[in-house]
């Protein structure tokens, strides 16, 4: 498993759920690194590994190793200690 020093969002450019999660993070001023798994072979392999061979995007990795898979705004807010 990769080590994360900051929030990382793994996704694809075409996924509306990825756009929704990124918009939420942007609106709340949360810093993150975005990685397009269709453009990054290592990221694609990582997502394949954590999802047993399928993609669930967005996959959001936190510095403590916690992963959220396609979280709702309320799930993401709760994890970040924010209001949805």
C-alpha positions as CSV (number, residue, x, y, z in Angstrom):
1,X,0.0,0.0,0.0
2,X,1.2,3.5,-0.8
3,X,2.1,5.9,2.0
4,X,0.1,9.2,1.9
5,X,1.5,12.4,3.3
6,X,-1.7,14.3,2.3
7,X,-5.2,13.7,1.0
8,X,-5.1,11.9,-2.4
9,X,-8.1,11.6,-4.7
10,X,-7.9,8.8,-7.2
11,X,-10.4,9.1,-10.1
12,X,-11.1,9.5,-13.7
13,X,-11.9,12.6,-15.7
14,X,-15.3,11.3,-16.9
15,X,-16.8,10.3,-13.6
16,X,-19.4,12.7,-12.1
17,X,-18.8,11.3,-8.6
18,X,-15.2,12.3,-8.8
19,X,-16.1,15.8,-9.9
20,X,-18.6,16.0,-7.0
21,X,-16.0,14.9,-4.5
22,X,-13.4,17.3,-5.8
23,X,-15.9,20.2,-5.9
24,X,-16.8,19.5,-2.2
25,X,-13.1,19.5,-1.3
26,X,-12.4,22.7,-3.3
27,X,-15.5,24.4,-1.7
28,X,-14.2,23.6,1.8
29,X,-10.6,24.6,1.0
30,X,-9.3,21.1,1.6
31,X,-5.9,20.5,-0.1
32,X,-5.5,17.3,-2.0
33,X,-3.6,15.7,-4.8
34,X,-5.7,14.4,-7.7
35,X,-4.5,11.4,-9.6
36,X,-6.2,10.2,-12.8
37,X,-6.0,6.4,-12.7
38,X,-6.3,6.2,-16.5
39,X,-3.2,8.3,-16.9
40,X,-1.0,6.9,-14.1
41,X,-0.2,3.2,-14.3
42,X,1.0,3.0,-10.7
43,X,-2.3,4.6,-9.4
44,X,-4.3,2.2,-11.6
45,X,-2.5,-0.7,-10.1
46,X,-3.0,0.7,-6.6
47,X,-6.8,1.0,-7.1
48,X,-6.9,-2.4,-8.7
49,X,-5.2,-3.8,-5.5
50,X,-7.5,-2.0,-3.0
51,X,-10.6,-2.9,-4.9
52,X,-9.8,-6.5,-5.8
53,X,-9.4,-5.8,-9.5
54,X,-12.2,-3.2,-10.1
55,X,-12.3,0.5,-10.0
56,X,-14.4,2.4,-7.4
57,X,-13.9,6.1,-7.9
58,X,-13.4,8.3,-6.3
59,X,-11.1,6.5,-3.9
60,X,-9.9,9.0,-1.3
61,X,-6.8,8.2,0.7
62,X,-6.1,10.0,3.9
63,X,-2.7,10.5,5.5
64,X,-3.5,7.9,8.2
65,X,-4.2,5.2,5.6
66,X,-8.0,5.4,5.8
67,X,-9.7,5.0,2.5
68,X,-13.1,6.2,1.4
69,X,-14.7,4.7,-1.7
70,X,-17.2,7.0,-3.6
71,X,-18.2,8.8,-0.4
72,X,-21.3,11.0,-0.2
73,X,-20.8,14.6,0.8
74,X,-22.0,13.8,4.3
75,X,-19.6,10.9,4.7
76,X,-16.7,13.0,3.4
77,X,-17.7,15.9,5.7
78,X,-17.9,13.6,8.7
79,X,-14.4,12.2,8.0
80,X,-13.0,15.7,7.6
81,X,-14.9,17.1,10.6
82,X,-16.9,19.5,8.5
83,X,-20.5,20.4,8.0
84,X,-22.0,18.8,4.8
